[in-house]
Amino acid sequence: RVALPIGAAKALTLSIGNAVYLHLGLGFIQMLKAFTPAIVLVVMCAFGVRRPTRSAIAFVFVIVAGTAMEVRGELKLSIIGVALMLTSEICEAVSLVLTQKLLQDCNLSVMEGMYLLSPPTVLSLGIISLWLEVPQMASSGDYVIIAQNPGDFLGASALGLVVNFTTMFLVQATSSLFAKILNTARCIGVVVIGVLFYGEVVGLLEGVGYAIALFGFAGYTFVQLFPEAGLRLEKAVDCCSGSSGASLDEQTGGKATMAAILKKPEADHGGKANQPSECFSTSEQRNAV
């Protein structure tokens, strides 16, 4: 009931994440991964893992704004690639959050978690591969590439196994959020490598958007790791907004007081004007008597 959704989410993350490289450049893919904390936050709220603070939500909006600038500034934008990337990030966020609940709430070790999650992951990947890849490989003869480059495929498989174990240890010891923090740091290095060695072109608007997204990511990470600092930041913002509201009230009250002062002489003058008529009516009453 728990392992199968995690395995399916992991399989979709791997398969869809690899398909993204057919539509988008290496550097732009790493830039879009900075948007993952926003998706992780939404998924954590949906599964009741953690309730976000106001400061965390504010920095998530900064990440969203920076990511929107990245997408707008991309020179070779593919709608299919962006859609695949967002789907992969959603599946990864679901997988990380559910893995955190499984390891921390159920008090499972890393080996027990791998023992539970590996079969459904392999099953899901096998179904996807048999449905989408095996018929095409059989008809085109591309399966020969695996036989011609066994070292590359074995090395990639071994590194993938190490990444899975390392991620499980990290999620159990810390949280799914901290795992994404380290992943974003890795993505920055991959962006630099893509520009230096693979000829990736990063536009000005795209670079500015990535910098804004990284700033939001850094702020989000800071308020998650140091909640007390986040509360102090919220109080400082409340004080600033309260002082601006108080100054506005003072200005409004001052205008009302000035208007009352200006109206007061008119009232006094009107009262004095009414006095003779009162005196005249009094004298008339005496004469009548």
N, C-alpha and C positions, 0 to 999 in steps of 0.2 A: 504493500500500500504506500510506503514511503520511498523505497528503493527504486521502484519502477519509474515514477515521475522524475527522480533525479537522474537515472540512467538515460531516459529519453531526452531530458534537457541537455545533458552532456553530449549525447550523440548529435542532436540538432546544432549545438554550439560548434562542434568540430566540423560537421559537414557543411553547414551554411557559412561558417567562418572561412573555410578554405575556398568556397565558391566566390567569396567577395573578391579574392585576388584576381579573378578573371575579369573584373569590371572596374576596379579602382586601383590607384597607385599605392605603393607601399607606404609612403609618408602620409598620405591622406587617410589611410586606414588607421594608422597609429594615432593620428589627430582625433579621429572620431571616437577612439576608445576613451578619450578623456570625458566623454558623455556618460560613461558607464556608471559612475557614482550616483547620478541622478536616477537612473533606472533601478539601481540597487536600493536606493532610499525608498522609492515607491513600492518595490517588492517587499521590503522589510516591513513597511507599514501595512501592506495587504495581508501579510502572514502574521502580523502581530508580534514581530521580533523586537522592534524598537519604535518608539514614538519620536518623530523628529522635532528638534527645537526650532524656534523662529530663525535663529542665526544660521542653522544648517539649511533651512528652506531658502533663505536669502542667497546663500552662496550657490545653491543648486540653480537658482534662476540666473546667476552670473555665468555658470557653466553652460546653461542652455543658450544664453545670448552669445557667448563666444563660439559655441558649436554652430549656431545659425550663421554667424559671420564666416566661419570656415567653409560651410557648404556653399555660401554665396560667392566666396572668393576662389573656389576651386575652378581651375581652368578646364579640366577634363572631367566634368561631372556626369555621373551615370545614375539615373533615378533607380534603376534596378539594383545597382551596387549599394546605394545608400539604404534602400529598403532591406536588402539582405543583411547589411551591417547592423541595422537597428534590430532586426529579428534575432540575429546572433547574440547581440548584447542582452536582449530580454531573456533569451534562453540561458545565457551564462549567469545572469543575475538570479534567476529562479534556482538554478543549480547550486550556486554558492550559498544562498540563504537557506535552502532546504538541507544542504550538507552541514551548515552550521547548527541548525536545529537538531539534526540527527546525531552529530558528534557531541555537542555540548549538553543537550537536554537528555539524551539517552545514555550519556556517559560511556560511549563506545571508544575503543582505541582506534588508531589509524588502520591497523591491519584488519580489525573487525569491520571498519567502514569500507575498506577496499574489497573485502570478501563479500559484503552485501551489495556494493554498487557495481562491481565489475561485470557480473553476468547480465544484468539488464542493460548496461551500456553497450556491451558487445552484441547483445541481441538486437538492440535498436540500430546500431551501426550496420549490422549485417543485413537487416531488412532494407535500410536506406540504400546500401550498396547494391544489393541484388535488384532493387527496383530501378535505380537511376544509372549505375555505373557499369555493372557487369555486362548487360546486353550490348552497350556501346563498345566496351573494351573487346568483347568477343567478335563483334562485327568488323571493327577496325584493326584488330591485331595489336592494340597498344599494350596488352598484357606482357608482350615480349620485353618491354622496357624494364619491368620488374626483374626479369631474369638477367638482363644485361647490366643492371646496376644494383646488385644485391647489397653491397656495402652501404649505399646511401639509404636504402629502405630500412635496413637493420639498425643503422645509426639513428635514423629519425624515430624508429619505434622505441629504442632504448631511451633516447632523450625524452620522448613523450611519457614513458613510464616514470622516469625520474621527476618530471614536472608534476605528474599526478600525485606521487607520494609527497613531494615537497609542499604542494598546495594543501593537501589533507593535513599535514603536520601544522602548517601555518594557520589554517582556519580553526583547527582544534585549539591551538595555543592562544590565538588572538581573536580574530573575527573575519568575516567575509569582506568587510570594508577595508581592513588593513591589507588583505591580499590584493585588493584592487589598487591600493596605494602603491605597492611595490610594482605592480604591473604597469601603472602609469609612468613611473620612473623609468622602467624598461622601454616603454614606448617612446619617450623623449630621445633616448639613445638611438632607437631604430630610425626615428625621423632624421636625425643628424647623419646616420650612416647612409640612408637613402639619398640625401642631398649630396653627400660627398662622393659616394662610390657608385651610385646607380643613376645619377643625372636627374634626380627628381627636381621639379621646378615648383617652388613655393611662392605664390603671389603675395603682394603686400597685405591685402585684406585677409587672406587666408592665414598669414603669419600673425597678424594682429588678433584675429579671432582665436587662434590657438593660444596666444599669450593670455588673453582674457579668460579662456577656459581653464588654463593652468592656474591662473590666479584664483579663480573660483574654486578649483579643486584643492589648492593649498589651504584656502580659508575653510573649506568644508572639512578637510582632514584635521585642521587645527582645532576646530570647535568640537569635533568628535573625539579626539584624543584628550582634549583638555576642556571638559564640560564647564568647569568653573569660569574659565576665561570666556567661554561663549555666553554665560549668564552675565558676566560683567559687561561684555559688549552690548548685549540686549538692554541692560540698564542704562548704559551710556547713551544709546540711541533713544531710549524712552525719555531720558532727562533732556536731551537736545530737543526732541519733539515737544516735550512738556513746556520747556522754556520758551520755544517759539509760539506755542499756543497761549502761554501766559502773557507774552508781550502783545500778542494780537488782542487778547481780552483787555489788557491795560489800555491799548489804543482805542478800542471800542468804548470802554468805560470812560476814558478821557473825553471822547467826542460827545458822549451822552451828558457828562457833567457840564461841558462847555455850553451845550444846547440849553441845559436847564438854567445856567447862569444868565444866558442871553434872554431867556423867556421871563426871568424873574422881574426885571425892571418894567417890562410891559404889563405884568400883572399888578405891580405896585402902582404904576401910572393909571391903570384901569380902576384900581380901588380908590385912588384919590379923586378921580373924575366922578365917581359915584357918590362921594361924600356930600357935595353941595345939594344934590337932588334929595339926599336923605334929610339935610338940614332944612331945605325948603318945604319938604313935606311935613316936617315937625312944626315949623312956624305956621303953616296953614292950619294944622290941627289946633294950635293955641288960639288963632283968630276965630276958628269955628267955635271953640269953647267960650 
